[in-house]
């Protein structure tokens, strides 16, 4: 499972709410009037063998009225604290700041599990400090879910299952996350998208789902409507795919008949090309048959 991709989607879909929750010290009430824009998250490699220094989503907060200088937030999700490198993060922030011509950079690390192993990097000697680098750490597993149970921040509500809670509260955590999703997000597509997010991180067992349906009938009904919409969406997609495949089969059959009528037996390369072509390409090739004197004039790029 790509936790990185899950959180990347979350931050891109709800950038303002993500900053307010993950970087509250810098963003909670300080982004009024700001535009929040995602910026390029990958830089060119110094050597082809290097790994990309890729974080989730750098977000640029800028104020059109000029009341404040732009502020760059650099967010990283870290599933395993043992893999976290403060040196890599500092390197990335310095490079990104240079690329965008700013020193106003706020590094934010979201720890899905565990605690930040190191929060500060100081380089220097006994005489001088030459680099002092720190970052904001959002340690989800240390945040008590009760503090955000009724939050109007959708990013916080969706992350309730990732917060600290007792075993006996798992069903309530799930119910409050679902309730937050349906009350704070009106787009049906996003509702479908983020019910998956809740399901992944809540991970209820069968007994817990039975308790959920018994103790939270309203939320359970909402979940049922989600499931029904999801199934209907899948059926519709299947119908569309079937129609497309049927059209392609018909075009291929017509083209094969025309080619065999004009050129006789067809080589394996031509049969393979027809098998791989889409419906539009097959139609184009069919229009070429009458004027063509050679097979190569029909099946060509």
N, C-alpha and C positions, 0 to 999 in steps of 0.2 A: 504494500500500500504506500502511495506517495503522500506522506503527510505534508511535505513541502508544497506539492501541487494543491492540496486541499486548502492550505492557508494562503497560498498565492491567489487562488480564486476568491477566497473570502475577503482579502485585503483589496483586491481590484474592484470587487462588487460594492464594497462598503468602506472606501478609503477614509472618510471623515470619522466614522464610528470606530474603525480599526485604530486610528491614531488616538482617539479619545480613550479607548480602553487599554491598548498595549503601551501607550506612551503618555499616560495621564499627566505625569509631572511636567511635560512640555506642551501638551496639546489639549488638556481637558477643557479649559475655557479661554484658550489663547488663539484659537484659529477663526474667530468670528471675522467674516468678511474676506477670508482667504479662499483662493481657488486651490484645489488639491489635484495634482496631475501626476500620473505615473511616468517615470522616465526610464530610459534604457537600462537594463539590469546586467548586461554582460559587456565585458570589455575584451578587446583583442588580446590574444595570448602573446606573451613575450617569446615563447617557444611552442612549436606545434605539439610537443609532448606534454605540455602543461595542462592541468585541469582548469576549466573556467572558474574564476572566482565569482560564483553566481549566488546572489542572495534572492530573497523572495521578491520584494517590490520596493525599489526606492521611490519615495513619494515627495514631490516638490510642492511645498506650500508657498504661494505667492499672493501678495496683496495688490490688486490693480490700482488702488488709490494711493499706494506708496507709503502707507502708514508704518509698515514694517518691511525690513529687508527679507528677501526670500529665505526659506528655511528648508533644508533637505533632510528628510527622514529616511534612514536606511534600516529596513526591517529584515530580520533573518529568523526563520523557524528552525529550531534545533530539537530533534526528537531524542537524541542521545547526548547528554552533557559531556560524555567522555570524548566525543568527536569534535567538540567545540574548540576552536583555536582563536584566542584573542588577538594573536599576531596576524592571522589571516584577515580577521575583521578590521583591524587597524589599517592593514595594507589596502584593503578594498576601499575603506572610507577615504584614505588619503588620495588614492587614485581617482575615485569618483569626484571628490572635491576639486581636484586639479582639472579633471575633464570638464566640469561644469563651472569652473571659475569661482568657487565659493569655499569659505572656511566655516560656514554656518551649517554644520552637519550634526545630526542627532542619531547615533547608532542605537538600535533597539533589537534585543534578542528575545524571542518568545521560546521559552523552554517548555515543551509539551510535558515532559516528565523530569523529575529530579530538579536539582538546584544548579545555579551558575557556579562552575568550578573556580572561576576567577573573574573578578569584576574590574580590575584595574591593571594597567600595564605602565610601569615607570622605567624609563631608560635614562641612564646618566652615570655619573661618578659620585665620589664623596664630596665633590665640589659643586657640581651643577646637575640639575635635572634637565634633560634635553627633550624628553617626550613624556607626557602624562596623558594617557588615554583611558577613558572610561566609557561605559555604555549603560543604557537603561535595560534592566532585566525584568521581564514579565514571567514569573514562575507560576504557571497555571495551577500546578498541583498543590501549591501552598496558599492559594486564594480560597477562602471559605465561600462556598456557593451561596450561602444565605444572604451575603451582602449584595448579590446581583440577581437573586431569585425573581425580583419584580422589576428589574432594570428596563429602561426604555431604549437601551443601546442594544441593537440586534446582534452585534458581534459578541457582546458579553453573554447574551441569552443563549446563543448557539454554542458557546463554549462552557456552559454550565456542566456538561458531563466531564469536562477536563479539569474542573476545579475540585478542591478538597471537599469530600462529603462522606458521611458514614454509610456503611453498607445498606442499612435499613432505609436510607433516603434515596437510593438509586432510582426508584420509580418516580418519586416526586421530582427529582432532577430532570428526568426525561420529560415528564408532563409539562414542567415549567418552560423547558426549552422549546417544546412544540407550541405551547401557547404563545411564547414570545415570537416565534416564527410567523404564525398566522395573524397575529395582531399588529406586528411591526412591518411585515412585508406583504404588499397587496398583489404583486406580480405572481401569477400562478406558476410560471416557468421557474422563477427563483424559489418559490415554495417547494416545488418538486426537487429542485437541485439541492436545497439545504436540508430537506428532511433526510436525505442520504447522509449529510454531514453529521446530523444528530444521531442517526442510527449507528454510524460507524463508531463514534466515540462513546456512546451510551452502552452499546453492546449488551442489551438485555437478554437474559435467558428466557426460556419458555414460561417458567413459573412467574417471573417478573412481568412478562407481557400479559399473563392472565390477571395478575393483580392490577396492572395498569388499566386494563379494560373494565375491571370491576370498580376500581376506586376513582377513575377519571373518565367517566362515560362520554363527556363532552369532547375531551381531547381524543379519545379513542374513535369517536365518530369522525372527527377531522382527519385522523390517520386513515380511516377507511375511505374517505373521499379522495385522499391523496393516492391511495393504492388503486382505486377505481380509475382515476385520471391517468395514472401511470400505465395501467393495463390498456386502456382505450388508446393512449398515445402509441403504445407498442403495436397494437392491432393496426392502427392507421398507417404507421410506418411500414408494417409488413405488407399491407395492401399496395402502398405506393411502390415498394420495392418489387412486389410481384408484377404490377403493371409494367414497370420499367423493364423487368426481365422478359416479360411476355412480348413486349414491343421489340426488344433486341433479337429474340428468337425468330420472330416473324421476318424482320429485316434480313437476318442471316440466311433464312430459308430462301427468300426471294433472290438474294444475291447469288447464292450457290447455284440455283436453277439457271439464272441468266448466264453465269460464267461457264457452266458445263455445256449449255446449249451452244455457246459461241466458241469456246476453246477446248472442249472435250474434258478429259480427265485432268484434275487439278493436282499440282504438286503439294507435298506435305507442308511446305513453307506458307503457301497460300491458305490452306485450311487452318493452320495455326494462327495466322494473322486475322482471319475472319472470326475465329473462336475468341480472340482477345479483344476485338474491336467493340466499341460501344454503339448504341443505336444510331446516333448522329453520323458517325463515321461510316457505318454500313450503308446508310441512305446515300451519303455522298458518293461512295464507291459504285452504288447501283446506277447513279445518273451518268457515270463515265462509261458504262459497258457499251452502249450503242456506237459511240464515236471511237472507241479504242480498237487498235489493230493488234495489240499485244497485251498479255495479262499484266505485265509490269506497269502499263499505263492506267490500269484500274486500281490495283492495290499498291498505292504509293503514299508517302507522307505528303 
